[in-house]
Amino acid sequence: MRIIAVIPARFASTRFPAKLMQDLGGKTVITRTYEAAVATQLFEDVFVVTDSELIYKEIVSRGGKAIMSKKEHESGSDRISEAIENIAADIIVNVQGDEPFINKEPLAAVLEEFQKDIHKEIDLASLMREISDWEAIENPNNVKVIVDQNNFALYFSRSVIPYPRDKNVGVRYFQHIGIYAFRKQALLDFAKLPMKSLEASEKLEQLRYLEYGKRIKMIETDHVGIGIDTPEDLEKARLMLK
């Protein structure tokens, strides 16, 4: 089974423009992320796919592999699908470009699900972690997921799911951690399928997979990703690196 990692890297960012090209201990954020993905030794290849010549040149100049997007894309899945169409791979892992402190353990757990999936019932695999703080549960920036008895995703939402009409029934709340591993065909299918109402309403691309019958296996973890979404996050990352 050939496993590769792809890092979608947009130059524009609403909250923090050009964040991937910011300095983080003498290297850019995107370079740190690329090198961290390579260092896990989980992948036969690692690529950055970007709409930015600046990011492309940054990776290539440091001996990395980068692909320029040919089109404008609405989602990371669309960008990755275009990039990997002619690349030999069975499983593609989407690594977030703004997470330079990659943790190998949860990535390995996601990939293990595909190793065990001899009947190929899994189209995608991703991570979730339990949350109990009510403010975090209600925060629409924290995407929640509910699963069936076999930990396949039933629905993702920015709302509180399930609704706590009775708080004494032992419901656990899970936050979706946005690390994905895809079978190649699931990604290629995604790019051909039009967005439907659930995805458009919640602005969550994973709902497109569910709406078209793809199966997403969720793996529970206590991993908390360290993303760089704001200048304050960058300062925290610089302190961590020291």
Backbone as CSV, one residue per row, in Angstrom:
resi,resn,N_x,N_y,N_z,CA_x,CA_y,CA_z,C_x,C_y,C_z
1,MET,0.857,-1.195,0.000,0.000,0.000,0.000,0.890,1.240,0.000
2,ARG,0.760,2.040,-1.045,1.599,3.244,-1.182,0.893,4.430,-0.521
3,ILE,1.552,4.996,0.461,0.975,6.094,1.256,1.793,7.366,1.033
4,ILE,1.117,8.446,0.680,1.793,9.733,0.510,1.086,10.787,1.364
5,ALA,1.793,11.878,1.623,1.206,13.028,2.324,1.155,14.209,1.370
6,VAL,0.069,14.949,1.434,-0.072,16.168,0.640,-0.445,17.307,1.577
7,ILE,0.262,18.410,1.436,0.045,19.586,2.288,-0.544,20.704,1.423
8,PRO,-1.857,20.938,1.487,-2.431,22.063,0.731,-2.024,23.381,1.378
9,ALA,-1.520,24.290,0.568,-0.927,25.518,1.123,-1.386,26.740,0.331
10,ARG,-2.413,27.392,0.827,-2.875,28.648,0.226,-2.075,29.808,0.794
11,PHE,-1.764,30.764,-0.059,-1.037,31.944,0.418,-1.975,32.879,1.173
12,ALA,-3.185,33.029,0.653,-4.153,33.925,1.283,-4.749,33.258,2.511
13,SER,-5.033,34.080,3.517,-5.704,33.596,4.717,-6.484,34.751,5.316
14,THR,-7.742,34.511,5.616,-8.605,35.596,6.095,-8.104,36.182,7.408
15,ARG,-7.790,35.302,8.364,-7.418,35.776,9.701,-5.958,36.187,9.803
16,PHE,-5.087,35.568,8.986,-3.655,35.813,9.110,-3.010,35.667,7.730
17,PRO,-3.054,36.744,6.922,-2.509,36.671,5.566,-1.041,36.249,5.550
18,ALA,-0.700,35.403,4.575,0.686,34.954,4.352,1.283,34.233,5.561
19,LYS,0.434,33.599,6.367,0.933,32.981,7.600,1.931,31.861,7.322
20,LEU,1.772,31.150,6.200,2.655,30.022,5.930,4.073,30.450,5.582
21,MET,4.236,31.729,5.232,5.566,32.238,4.895,6.189,33.029,6.044
22,GLN,5.555,33.004,7.202,6.114,33.696,8.365,7.311,32.912,8.919
23,ASP,8.227,33.664,9.535,9.424,33.041,10.095,9.100,32.305,11.392
24,LEU,9.603,31.082,11.486,9.452,30.281,12.698,10.806,29.645,12.994
25,GLY,11.587,30.331,13.795,12.898,29.825,14.173,13.863,29.685,13.013
26,GLY,13.829,30.645,12.096,14.779,30.637,10.988,14.288,29.933,9.734
27,LYS,13.115,29.336,9.793,12.500,28.720,8.625,11.044,29.141,8.562
28,THR,10.463,29.082,7.370,9.055,29.448,7.255,8.167,28.366,7.870
29,VAL,6.945,28.759,8.193,5.985,27.823,8.777,5.762,26.633,7.838
30,ILE,5.600,26.885,6.529,5.330,25.802,5.589,6.528,24.865,5.476
31,THR,7.741,25.394,5.551,8.933,24.540,5.509,9.011,23.672,6.754
32,ARG,8.715,24.249,7.910,8.699,23.471,9.156,7.686,22.318,9.054
33,THR,6.518,22.621,8.501,5.478,21.596,8.383,5.919,20.494,7.421
34,TYR,6.481,20.892,6.292,6.949,19.914,5.308,8.010,18.996,5.923
35,GLU,8.976,19.595,6.585,10.055,18.798,7.175,9.538,17.883,8.282
36,ALA,8.557,18.355,9.029,7.984,17.527,10.098,7.239,16.326,9.514
37,ALA,6.544,16.528,8.396,5.843,15.423,7.741,6.831,14.374,7.234
38,VAL,7.916,14.835,6.629,8.951,13.913,6.149,9.566,13.143,7.319
39,ALA,9.789,13.838,8.423,10.473,13.247,9.577,9.669,12.136,10.247
40,THR,8.347,12.089,10.027,7.556,11.002,10.618,7.925,9.644,10.027
41,GLN,8.457,9.647,8.803,8.815,8.418,8.081,7.610,7.502,7.855
42,LEU,6.430,8.095,7.807,5.213,7.327,7.545,4.855,7.296,6.061
43,PHE,5.498,8.180,5.272,5.061,8.396,3.903,6.172,8.083,2.904
44,GLU,5.757,7.530,1.771,6.727,7.270,0.715,7.060,8.543,-0.055
45,ASP,6.198,9.527,0.029,6.451,10.830,-0.592,5.646,11.888,0.142
46,VAL,6.165,13.109,0.137,5.455,14.257,0.717,5.481,15.385,-0.306
47,PHE,4.317,15.984,-0.561,4.204,17.080,-1.519,3.490,18.267,-0.872
48,VAL,3.900,19.465,-1.233,3.123,20.675,-0.956,2.396,21.034,-2.245
49,VAL,1.091,21.246,-2.171,0.341,21.709,-3.338,-0.189,23.104,-3.028
50,THR,0.115,24.051,-3.912,-0.116,25.457,-3.582,-0.576,26.263,-4.792
51,ASP,-1.231,27.376,-4.506,-1.611,28.340,-5.547,-0.613,29.493,-5.615
52,SER,0.444,29.407,-4.840,1.379,30.521,-4.683,2.763,30.161,-5.224
53,GLU,3.263,30.983,-6.149,4.622,30.774,-6.654,5.647,30.969,-5.544
54,LEU,5.335,31.859,-4.610,6.247,32.123,-3.495,6.423,30.857,-2.641
55,ILE,5.319,30.206,-2.299,5.385,28.976,-1.501,6.045,27.859,-2.305
56,TYR,5.683,27.764,-3.583,6.278,26.740,-4.448,7.807,26.867,-4.459
57,LYS,8.294,28.074,-4.689,9.743,28.292,-4.760,10.405,28.049,-3.409
58,GLU,9.721,28.379,-2.332,10.257,28.166,-0.989,10.536,26.684,-0.751
59,ILE,9.585,25.832,-1.089,9.748,24.395,-0.856,10.799,23.802,-1.783
60,VAL,10.704,24.131,-3.060,11.643,23.568,-4.040,13.074,24.012,-3.752
61,SER,13.248,25.259,-3.342,14.594,25.776,-3.066,15.257,25.060,-1.897
62,ARG,14.445,24.431,-1.060,14.986,23.692,0.087,15.029,22.187,-0.174
63,GLY,14.873,21.823,-1.448,14.979,20.415,-1.809,13.706,19.617,-1.637
64,GLY,12.586,20.296,-1.379,11.314,19.607,-1.212,10.565,19.447,-2.513
65,LYS,9.402,18.807,-2.435,8.574,18.567,-3.613,7.305,19.402,-3.513
66,ALA,7.035,20.149,-4.573,5.866,21.030,-4.589,5.161,20.926,-5.930
67,ILE,3.844,21.172,-5.898,3.001,21.123,-7.090,2.192,22.412,-7.135
68,MET,2.186,23.068,-8.305,1.370,24.266,-8.469,-0.045,23.876,-8.871
69,SER,-1.035,24.427,-8.179,-2.433,24.219,-8.552,-2.697,24.892,-9.896
70,LYS,-3.470,24.205,-10.716,-3.807,24.771,-12.022,-5.100,25.564,-11.971
71,LYS,-5.913,25.310,-10.953,-7.230,25.926,-10.865,-7.430,26.574,-9.500
72,GLU,-8.483,27.399,-9.430,-8.934,27.905,-8.135,-9.774,26.809,-7.478
73,HIS,-9.643,26.653,-6.175,-10.356,25.584,-5.493,-11.092,26.115,-4.273
74,GLU,-12.257,25.524,-3.996,-13.062,25.932,-2.853,-12.656,25.199,-1.580
75,SER,-11.972,24.057,-1.725,-11.647,23.265,-0.543,-10.295,22.592,-0.705
76,GLY,-9.758,22.136,0.434,-8.501,21.407,0.414,-8.617,20.104,-0.358
77,SER,-9.763,19.427,-0.244,-9.963,18.167,-0.974,-9.887,18.385,-2.482
78,ASP,-10.501,19.482,-2.960,-10.446,19.786,-4.391,-9.011,20.019,-4.843
79,ARG,-8.260,20.768,-4.046,-6.875,21.086,-4.397,-6.022,19.813,-4.432
80,ILE,-6.209,18.948,-3.438,-5.431,17.713,-3.373,-5.829,16.773,-4.505
81,SER,-7.125,16.686,-4.800,-7.602,15.798,-5.852,-6.940,16.127,-7.186
82,GLU,-6.874,17.396,-7.506,-6.209,17.800,-8.754,-4.744,17.393,-8.750
83,ALA,-4.093,17.592,-7.602,-2.654,17.352,-7.518,-2.282,15.883,-7.649
84,ILE,-3.123,14.990,-7.098,-2.726,13.576,-7.025,-3.295,12.730,-8.159
85,GLU,-4.016,13.360,-9.074,-4.694,12.591,-10.124,-3.730,11.666,-10.878
86,ASN,-2.527,12.160,-11.152,-1.567,11.373,-11.926,-0.386,10.889,-11.082
87,ILE,-0.591,10.838,-9.763,0.451,10.340,-8.853,0.031,8.952,-8.354
88,ALA,0.948,8.022,-8.399,0.654,6.677,-7.920,0.553,6.678,-6.401
89,ALA,-0.616,6.329,-5.879,-0.826,6.284,-4.432,-2.109,5.516,-4.142
90,ASP,-2.121,4.825,-3.025,-3.338,4.168,-2.552,-4.035,5.007,-1.492
91,ILE,-3.235,5.551,-0.556,-3.764,6.378,0.535,-3.063,7.730,0.506
92,ILE,-3.865,8.787,0.620,-3.325,10.158,0.650,-3.713,10.780,1.976
93,VAL,-2.731,11.287,2.693,-2.968,11.959,3.969,-2.882,13.463,3.757
94,ASN,-3.920,14.163,4.189,-3.956,15.621,4.131,-3.339,16.166,5.418
95,VAL,-2.177,16.779,5.290,-1.504,17.403,6.430,-1.733,18.908,6.357
96,GLN,-2.192,19.498,7.451,-2.471,20.933,7.464,-1.173,21.736,7.399
97,GLY,-1.120,22.697,6.488,0.105,23.467,6.285,0.482,24.372,7.434
98,ASP,-0.485,24.671,8.302,-0.210,25.586,9.412,-0.012,24.846,10.729
99,GLU,0.324,23.536,10.651,0.592,22.749,11.864,2.008,22.181,11.812
100,PRO,3.005,22.992,12.165,4.401,22.560,12.037,4.858,21.560,13.103
101,PHE,4.041,21.344,14.140,4.426,20.407,15.203,3.631,19.106,15.037
102,ILE,3.916,18.401,13.969,3.169,17.192,13.645,3.495,16.082,14.639
103,ASN,2.432,15.446,15.111,2.570,14.333,16.036,2.422,13.026,15.251
104,LYS,3.430,12.193,15.287,3.432,10.962,14.493,2.374,9.962,14.953
105,GLU,2.143,9.864,16.251,1.292,8.812,16.810,-0.133,8.817,16.254
106,PRO,-0.853,9.958,16.253,-2.218,9.927,15.714,-2.254,9.654,14.211
107,LEU,-1.245,10.117,13.473,-1.183,9.819,12.044,-1.043,8.313,11.823
108,ALA,-0.185,7.690,12.608,0.012,6.247,12.498,-1.270,5.491,12.829
109,ALA,-2.034,5.985,13.808,-3.296,5.347,14.187,-4.315,5.412,13.047
110,VAL,-4.346,6.548,12.362,-5.247,6.688,11.212,-4.864,5.705,10.111
111,LEU,-3.581,5.624,9.810,-3.126,4.741,8.736,-3.329,3.267,9.080
112,GLU,-3.252,2.941,10.358,-3.455,1.557,10.787,-4.859,1.060,10.436
113,GLU,-5.845,1.977,10.456,-7.209,1.580,10.114,-7.296,1.059,8.684
114,PHE,-6.530,1.656,7.783,-6.547,1.181,6.400,-5.828,-0.156,6.271
115,GLN,-4.779,-0.353,7.088,-4.071,-1.627,7.052,-5.014,-2.770,7.469
116,LYS,-5.909,-2.482,8.421,-6.837,-3.502,8.923,-8.074,-3.669,8.038
117,ASP,-8.299,-2.736,7.134,-9.539,-2.673,6.362,-9.444,-3.563,5.109
118,ILE,-9.450,-4.876,5.318,-9.216,-5.793,4.198,-10.366,-5.795,3.188
119,HIS,-11.560,-5.397,3.620,-12.704,-5.355,2.713,-12.915,-3.968,2.096
120,LYS,-12.018,-3.056,2.384,-12.057,-1.691,1.835,-13.402,-1.005,2.089
121,GLU,-13.831,-1.062,3.346,-15.083,-0.411,3.740,-14.874,1.063,4.076
122,ILE,-13.623,1.455,4.299,-13.307,2.827,4.705,-12.909,3.648,3.481
123,ASP,-13.602,4.772,3.267,-13.218,5.709,2.208,-12.263,6.780,2.736
124,LEU,-12.543,7.232,3.959,-11.715,8.235,4.625,-11.547,7.821,6.075
125,ALA,-10.486,8.302,6.692,-10.325,8.156,8.139,-9.872,9.492,8.702
126,SER,-10.317,9.787,9.919,-9.974,11.059,10.540,-9.970,10.891,12.056
127,LEU,-9.698,11.988,12.761,-9.532,11.946,14.217,-10.611,12.743,14.938
128,MET,-10.892,12.325,16.170,-11.792,13.079,17.046,-11.275,12.970,18.474
129,ARG,-11.551,14.001,19.257,-11.171,13.954,20.666,-12.361,14.387,21.515
130,GLU,-12.471,13.764,22.681,-13.589,14.083,23.559,-13.413,15.470,24.161
131,ILE,-14.499,16.226,24.222,-14.508,17.532,24.887,-15.641,17.555,25.899
132,SER,-15.391,18.186,27.031,-16.405,18.232,28.085,-16.729,19.657,28.526
133,ASP,-15.851,20.595,28.220,-16.100,21.992,28.570,-17.254,22.523,27.723
134,TRP,-18.300,23.018,28.399,-19.503,23.392,27.665,-19.283,24.563,26.720
135,GLU,-18.402,25.456,27.080,-18.091,26.584,26.188,-17.461,26.071,24.898
136,ALA,-16.583,25.078,24.997,-15.958,24.484,23.812,-16.981,23.725,22.972
137,ILE,-17.916,23.058,23.639,-18.945,22.304,22.925,-19.852,23.244,22.128
138,GLU,-20.168,24.399,22.699,-21.064,25.343,22.032,-20.368,26.208,20.990
139,ASN,-19.036,26.251,21.016,-18.279,27.117,20.104,-18.411,26.615,18.662
140,PRO,-18.976,27.426,17.742,-19.155,26.963,16.356,-17.842,26.770,15.603
141,ASN,-16.745,27.305,16.126,-15.444,27.079,15.504,-14.911,25.675,15.797
142,ASN,-15.472,25.018,16.805,-15.126,23.628,17.101,-16.135,22.721,16.416
143,VAL,-15.703,22.034,15.395,-16.608,21.155,14.651,-16.812,19.867,15.444
144,LYS,-18.068,19.531,15.664,-18.410,18.325,16.412,-18.771,17.191,15.454
145,VAL,-18.587,15.956,15.929,-18.927,14.792,15.122,-19.646,13.775,15.998
146,ILE,-20.659,13.114,15.427,-21.290,11.981,16.099,-21.057,10.745,15.233
147,VAL,-20.912,9.603,15.910,-20.515,8.373,15.217,-21.461,7.230,15.575
148,ASP,-21.415,6.168,14.765,-22.195,4.981,15.075,-21.397,4.053,15.995
149,GLN,-21.896,2.857,16.215,-21.259,1.929,17.160,-19.900,1.436,16.685
150,ASN,-19.632,1.575,15.389,-18.341,1.162,14.836,-17.429,2.351,14.543
151,ASN,-17.798,3.504,15.096,-17.028,4.747,14.952,-16.958,5.250,13.512
152,PHE,-18.001,4.965,12.730,-18.140,5.630,11.439,-18.960,6.911,11.649
153,ALA,-18.535,7.993,11.010,-19.195,9.286,11.200,-20.626,9.258,10.688
154,LEU,-21.531,9.793,11.512,-22.927,9.971,11.116,-23.172,11.394,10.634
155,TYR,-22.564,12.360,11.322,-22.751,13.764,10.946,-21.696,14.631,11.620
156,PHE,-21.344,15.715,10.951,-20.465,16.749,11.497,-21.259,18.055,11.560
157,SER,-21.011,18.856,12.593,-21.739,20.121,12.699,-20.976,21.130,13.536
158,ARG,-21.245,22.386,13.233,-20.754,23.468,14.095,-21.679,23.659,15.295
159,SER,-22.872,23.107,15.204,-23.823,23.170,16.308,-23.507,22.099,17.344
160,VAL,-24.212,22.156,18.458,-24.082,21.131,19.492,-24.815,19.882,19.020
161,ILE,-24.075,18.808,18.805,-24.707,17.529,18.445,-24.117,16.424,19.313
162,PRO,-24.968,15.581,19.910,-26.434,15.655,19.890,-26.949,16.773,20.801
163,TYR,-28.169,17.213,20.540,-28.765,18.243,21.383,-29.001,17.679,22.795
164,PRO,-28.583,18.398,23.843,-28.649,17.853,25.214,-30.008,18.053,25.886
165,ARG,-31.039,17.483,25.321,-32.345,17.600,25.975,-32.298,16.959,27.356
166,ASP,-31.540,15.877,27.465,-31.308,15.241,28.761,-29.804,15.089,28.931
167,LYS,-29.249,15.804,29.910,-27.807,15.788,30.113,-27.343,14.635,30.994
168,ASN,-28.250,13.796,31.403,-27.908,12.731,32.347,-27.894,11.345,31.702
169,VAL,-27.681,11.270,30.394,-27.725,9.974,29.714,-26.326,9.508,29.275
170,GLY,-25.304,10.227,29.709,-23.941,9.779,29.437,-23.441,10.031,28.028
171,VAL,-24.002,11.026,27.355,-23.541,11.347,26.005,-22.127,11.926,26.061
172,ARG,-21.292,11.473,25.152,-19.943,12.038,25.010,-19.927,12.949,23.794
173,TYR,-19.249,14.089,23.924,-19.134,15.033,22.822,-17.725,14.956,22.246
174,PHE,-17.656,14.924,20.911,-16.368,14.800,20.240,-16.131,15.961,19.292
175,GLN,-14.930,16.511,19.373,-14.502,17.537,18.427,-13.719,16.870,17.309
176,HIS,-14.027,17.265,16.084,-13.307,16.727,14.934,-11.931,17.380,14.840
177,ILE,-10.903,16.554,14.711,-9.542,17.028,14.470,-9.267,16.834,12.988
178,GLY,-8.951,17.918,12.291,-8.945,17.908,10.827,-7.754,17.267,10.156
179,ILE,-7.393,16.070,10.571,-6.394,15.271,9.865,-7.156,14.195,9.098
180,TYR,-6.952,14.136,7.787,-7.665,13.177,6.964,-6.704,12.233,6.255
181,ALA,-7.132,10.989,6.091,-6.489,10.072,5.163,-7.569,9.559,4.220
182,PHE,-7.285,9.564,2.930,-8.278,9.210,1.919,-7.797,8.026,1.081
183,ARG,-8.721,7.191,0.660,-8.423,6.352,-0.486,-8.416,7.272,-1.719
184,LYS,-7.529,6.989,-2.643,-7.380,7.882,-3.797,-8.699,8.070,-4.536
185,GLN,-9.452,6.999,-4.714,-10.687,7.104,-5.485,-11.707,8.014,-4.812
186,ALA,-11.741,8.018,-3.477,-12.672,8.901,-2.762,-12.373,10.365,-3.059
187,LEU,-11.090,10.703,-3.140,-10.699,12.077,-3.468,-11.068,12.436,-4.900
188,LEU,-10.799,11.524,-5.829,-11.118,11.788,-7.227,-12.626,11.940,-7.414
189,ASP,-13.402,11.129,-6.698,-14.862,11.236,-6.772,-15.330,12.583,-6.237
190,PHE,-14.739,13.017,-5.108,-15.150,14.263,-4.455,-15.122,15.434,-5.437
191,ALA,-14.039,15.517,-6.209,-13.856,16.665,-7.103,-14.897,16.719,-8.215
192,LYS,-15.536,15.582,-8.499,-16.525,15.533,-9.575,-17.941,15.758,-9.073
193,LEU,-18.123,15.740,-7.758,-19.463,15.820,-7.185,-19.803,17.256,-6.795
194,PRO,-20.964,17.758,-7.173,-21.342,19.129,-6.808,-21.647,19.256,-5.318
195,MET,-21.366,20.428,-4.793,-21.700,20.720,-3.399,-23.209,20.668,-3.215
196,LYS,-23.633,20.054,-2.099,-25.064,20.001,-1.800,-25.371,20.863,-0.568
197,SER,-26.624,20.847,-0.146,-27.104,21.852,0.807,-26.452,21.740,2.188
198,LEU,-26.187,20.523,2.676,-25.616,20.401,4.018,-24.220,21.015,4.076
199,GLU,-23.395,20.695,3.094,-22.052,21.280,3.046,-22.122,22.792,2.898
200,ALA,-23.018,23.261,2.036,-23.142,24.701,1.811,-23.583,25.425,3.081
201,SER,-24.461,24.788,3.854,-24.974,25.406,5.074,-23.922,25.480,6.170
202,GLU,-23.235,24.364,6.417,-22.279,24.289,7.532,-20.877,24.764,7.139
203,LYS,-20.619,24.828,5.822,-19.275,25.141,5.308,-18.257,24.115,5.835
204,LEU,-18.625,22.835,5.684,-17.779,21.715,6.098,-17.701,20.733,4.937
205,GLU,-16.517,20.630,4.315,-16.398,19.798,3.117,-16.615,18.316,3.407
206,GLN,-16.353,17.868,4.654,-16.528,16.452,4.951,-17.983,16.008,4.799
207,LEU,-18.909,16.961,4.859,-20.316,16.600,4.682,-20.619,16.172,3.249
208,ARG,-19.827,16.659,2.282,-20.048,16.220,0.902,-19.810,14.710,0.781
209,TYR,-18.771,14.235,1.462,-18.502,12.795,1.434,-19.687,12.017,2.000
210,LEU,-20.208,12.482,3.142,-21.338,11.776,3.756,-22.589,11.856,2.894
211,GLU,-22.834,13.017,2.310,-24.045,13.184,1.503,-24.051,12.248,0.293
212,TYR,-22.871,11.893,-0.182,-22.785,10.998,-1.342,-22.446,9.561,-0.944
213,GLY,-22.579,9.248,0.354,-22.490,7.856,0.777,-21.097,7.344,1.078
214,LYS,-20.101,8.218,1.144,-18.758,7.773,1.513,-18.720,7.494,3.019
215,ARG,-17.866,6.559,3.421,-17.776,6.157,4.826,-16.501,6.732,5.442
216,ILE,-16.688,7.449,6.552,-15.572,8.100,7.237,-15.365,7.429,8.588
217,LYS,-14.246,6.763,8.757,-13.924,6.107,10.030,-13.240,7.111,10.941
218,MET,-13.765,7.245,12.167,-13.215,8.187,13.135,-12.406,7.431,14.186
219,ILE,-11.239,7.959,14.511,-10.363,7.359,15.512,-10.244,8.332,16.672
220,GLU,-10.542,7.835,17.868,-10.468,8.696,19.043,-9.017,8.906,19.455
221,THR,-8.704,10.128,19.835,-7.350,10.481,20.238,-7.418,11.538,21.334
222,ASP,-6.327,11.706,22.058,-6.236,12.843,22.976,-5.308,13.910,22.405
223,HIS,-4.939,13.722,21.131,-4.059,14.677,20.456,-4.767,16.015,20.242
224,VAL,-4.076,17.094,20.515,-4.568,18.440,20.231,-3.586,19.092,19.257
225,GLY,-4.051,19.353,18.070,-3.177,19.980,17.082,-2.805,21.401,17.486
226,ILE,-1.612,21.812,17.084,-1.153,23.170,17.366,-1.072,23.912,16.040
227,GLY,-2.177,24.560,15.690,-2.242,25.286,14.426,-1.871,26.750,14.600
228,ILE,-1.475,27.365,13.504,-1.121,28.785,13.518,-2.169,29.535,12.702
229,ASP,-3.144,30.083,13.407,-4.243,30.796,12.757,-4.166,32.309,12.955
230,THR,-3.379,32.741,13.934,-3.298,34.159,14.263,-1.847,34.536,14.571
231,PRO,-1.513,35.832,14.572,-0.167,36.247,14.984,0.173,35.800,16.404
232,GLU,-0.838,35.713,17.272,-0.602,35.266,18.642,-0.191,33.787,18.655
233,ASP,-0.818,32.987,17.784,-0.432,31.582,17.665,1.016,31.442,17.218
234,LEU,1.421,32.307,16.317,2.801,32.264,15.824,3.792,32.548,16.943
235,GLU,3.458,33.508,17.793,4.348,33.823,18.924,4.449,32.633,19.879
236,LYS,3.327,31.957,20.114,3.346,30.766,20.966,4.213,29.673,20.348
237,ALA,4.115,29.531,19.018,4.911,28.508,18.329,6.400,28.825,18.429
238,ARG,6.745,30.101,18.344,8.149,30.490,18.461,8.689,30.162,19.854
239,LEU,7.858,30.367,20.863,8.262,30.031,22.217,8.420,28.525,22.394
240,MET,7.518,27.753,21.794,7.596,26.295,21.860,8.895,25.800,21.228
241,LEU,9.247,26.407,20.098,10.428,25.966,19.365,11.688,26.213,20.173
242,LYS,11.662,27.265,20.976,12.837,27.590,21.815,12.960,26.612,22.973
